[in-house]
Amino acid sequence: MSLFGRASVASLRHIKLRGAHADKGSFFQQGHNTPKGQLFGESPLKPGEKRHWESWEGPWYFTFGAAAAILFFGLKARPDSSLTHWADKEAEKRVESALSS
């Protein structure tokens, strides 16, 4: 058997062994990841109980809200640099210069 033939057989054996280990079981094994019907793994709150924010939620909401506001107002206030706007101004200048000559 050639060197390439032996290498391909060895690599196929290696791929088979990587898929599932006998002691841990496969990821796709039945019952490995059974859904419990809870969003993000949070248990339902008792009546009258409030959900408390995690430590990262306040800064995350603030940062994305501020970024959205900056983008909204910043994009609204940018100068008009479109080609058609420039062409309209240039055409007006040329028409005025042609009429004044």
MODELLER restraints for C-alpha pairs under 7 A, 6 or more apart:
rsr = mdl.restraints
at = mdl.atoms
rsr.add(forms.Gaussian(group=physical.xy_distance, feature=features.Distance(at['CA:20:A'], at['CA:26:A']), mean=4.79, stdev=0.5))
